[in-house]
Amino acid sequence: MSAGREGAPGPSAVAAPSARTDRFGPTEREQLVTAHLGLARQLARRFSHRGEPLDDLVQVASLGLVSAARRFDPDRGVEFSAFATRTIIGELKRHFRDKGWAVRASRRVQELYLELGHATASLSQRLGRTPTVAELAQETGTSEEAVLEALEAGQGYSTTSIDVPEGEDDPLSARLGARDGGYEVIEDRALLGPALAALPAREQAILRMRFVEGRTQSEIAEVVGVSQMHVSRLLSSSLRELRERMAHVAPAPG
Amino acid sequence: MSDPGERLAAGDRIELRFPARGDLVVLARLVTTAISARAGFDVEELEDLRLAVGELCLLALQGSDAQHGDLRLELTVLGDAVAIDCSLERASASGGVAPSPDEEETARLSEQILTALVDDHGRQSEDGAVRAWLRKRRREHAG
């Protein structure tokens, strides 16, 4: 992260002495703003990964700077740069809060997680192997950090249910080759037995390899002689069928 | 986001050590958000912590040639807060380089940012190696 062309001016060196003069009028305050525009920009840049254009953030930060300069009281003994940093960050945070950022952010993580599922599938097909995080980041137009975070957070959404999201052919977690949701649910072997027996032999074998032997989808693919993607699809359709059958056997899960 | 079984409780401590390089600070950010989420911080607080831990790493890297040594991050979950300690561990026993005026300026900015984001923070210099720490309390949430 280089400072870029602005050259990252030292925020406080310029204004600190003048801040302590008695004559502190509009001109001095204007000078404070001019001297600290670099600070505003630096702070704005620190918030730029949240998905808002940097220019907008610089504008918000600059407004924060102006308001800090207007309210600054040199007699308080606080350095202007410290006071301005606090005000500008407060302003930036308020900007995100006003735009409902927190809600959108968690939704964005979920959406990215979904998107990663699709990206993984199409990249796997194109590359003939499972993609790397860097490739996923490029494909989805985000950073590697965002991808890692979405994968981390996304698993939390899918560990307790074998439900297939509407409009999805197969559970994402299965497609990502990570955790196949529903492991806990189908642990109930007693209930599972009859439902399992009704499945075709190949599907039974795949389920056993995945959940009893704990093999990965790729390993299973090799054993069965189909693609990993196909294993993933078979797993999810089998899980769906199992769930339906178990719903008939048992009154209600849990 | 994380299910209750994955929660961290008071007293849980996590350590992370990685080569002291700016491009690896992403590891500190990822681990910090993962841990803080499990300690019950909300999304906005996680963003504060993510920014703050980046500044913490910058502070610990001050005055180092950053080539030889590890950054050590220690995260402790407290009752209603998280404490993060970041220090540079040098490969050799020789002291660090004195920070340049530019670096001092950057360090001051980092400290001012920390002031805006967390409840408490500080840094100490010992034998030329900087140790920086922060503490952030969780907001009160219903439930």
Interface residues (C-beta under 8 A of the other chain):
Chain A: M1 A8 G10 P11 S12 A13 L39 Q42 L43 R46 F47 R50 S81 A82 T85 R86 I89 G90 K93 F96 R97 W101 A102 A105 S106 E144 E145 L148 E149 E152 A153 G156 Y157 T159 T160
Chain B: M1 S2 D3 E6 G22 V26 R29 L30 T33 A34 A37 D42 V43 E44 E47 L51 G54 D102 E105 T106 R108 L109 Q112 I113 T115 A116 L117
